[in-house]
C-alpha cells in the first residue's frame, strides 16, 4: 500500500520555520565584523531607536554609538570618541 503524501513538502516546512525565526529580526540590522582570516570578531546591531550596539563573538556588550550625539561609548559608558568607532572596540578587545 502506498504511503500518503505529507500535507507539506519538507522544503515548505523549512521555509516556514526560517520565516518564523527571522520575522522578529526585521526591525534590526546586524553587520558581522571579521578579521583577515574570516574569524568572527563580533557584530554591530542597529537598534530600534537608531543607535548602534557592538557585541563580541561571545555576545558580550562592548559599546554603543548614538547618532544624535555622534558619540561612541564603551561598556562602562565612558566616552571613547566622537563618531562611530564601534569596530575599533571589537578589534581592541577587553583593555579595561
C-alpha positions as CSV (number, residue, x, y, z in Angstrom):
1,X,0.0,0.0,0.0
2,X,1.3,3.4,-0.9
3,X,2.1,5.9,1.8
4,X,0.0,9.1,1.7
5,X,1.9,12.2,0.6
6,X,2.7,14.6,3.5
7,X,0.5,17.6,3.5
8,X,3.5,20.0,3.4
9,X,6.7,19.2,1.5
10,X,9.9,19.3,3.5
11,X,11.0,22.3,1.6
12,X,7.9,24.3,2.6
13,X,8.3,23.3,6.3
14,X,11.9,24.5,6.4
15,X,11.0,27.8,4.6
16,X,8.2,28.3,7.1
17,X,10.5,27.7,10.1
18,X,13.0,30.1,8.6
19,X,10.4,32.8,8.2
20,X,9.2,32.4,11.7
21,X,12.7,32.6,13.1
22,X,13.6,35.7,11.2
23,X,10.3,37.6,11.5
24,X,11.2,39.3,14.8
25,X,14.6,40.5,13.5
26,X,13.1,42.5,10.6
27,X,13.3,45.8,12.6
28,X,17.0,45.4,13.4
29,X,20.0,45.1,11.1
30,X,23.2,43.2,12.0
31,X,26.6,43.6,10.5
32,X,29.3,41.0,11.1
33,X,32.9,42.2,11.8
34,X,35.6,39.6,10.8
35,X,39.4,39.6,10.8
36,X,41.5,38.8,7.7
37,X,41.2,35.1,8.3
38,X,37.5,35.3,8.3
39,X,37.0,34.7,12.0
40,X,34.1,36.5,13.6
41,X,35.2,39.3,16.0
42,X,31.7,40.5,16.8
43,X,28.6,42.1,15.4
44,X,27.2,45.6,15.2
45,X,23.4,45.8,15.5
46,X,21.2,48.7,14.6
47,X,18.6,49.1,17.4
48,X,15.0,50.4,17.0
49,X,16.0,53.9,18.2
50,X,18.7,54.2,15.6
51,X,21.6,53.6,18.0
52,X,24.3,51.0,17.1
53,X,25.4,48.4,19.6
54,X,28.6,46.4,19.4
55,X,28.8,42.8,20.8
56,X,31.8,40.5,20.6
57,X,31.7,36.9,19.3
58,X,30.5,35.7,22.7
59,X,27.6,38.2,22.7
60,X,29.2,40.4,25.4
61,X,28.2,44.0,25.2
62,X,31.2,46.2,24.1
63,X,29.7,49.6,23.5
64,X,27.2,51.9,21.8
65,X,27.2,54.6,19.2
66,X,24.4,57.2,19.4
67,X,24.0,59.1,16.1
68,X,22.1,62.0,17.6
69,X,25.1,63.0,19.8
70,X,27.7,61.4,17.5
71,X,29.3,59.7,20.5
72,X,30.8,56.2,20.9
73,X,30.7,54.9,24.5
74,X,32.3,51.8,25.8
75,X,30.7,49.1,28.0
76,X,31.4,51.3,31.1
77,X,29.6,54.2,29.4
78,X,32.8,56.1,29.1
79,X,33.2,58.4,26.1
80,X,35.5,56.7,23.6
81,X,35.3,59.2,20.7
82,X,33.1,61.3,18.6
83,X,32.0,59.5,15.5
84,X,31.3,55.8,15.0
85,X,34.3,53.7,16.2
86,X,32.5,50.6,17.3
87,X,34.6,48.4,15.0
88,X,37.7,49.6,16.9
89,X,36.1,48.5,20.2
90,X,35.7,45.0,18.8
91,X,39.2,44.9,17.4
92,X,40.9,46.1,20.6
93,X,39.1,43.6,22.8
94,X,39.0,43.9,26.6
95,X,41.6,46.5,27.6
96,X,39.9,47.7,30.8
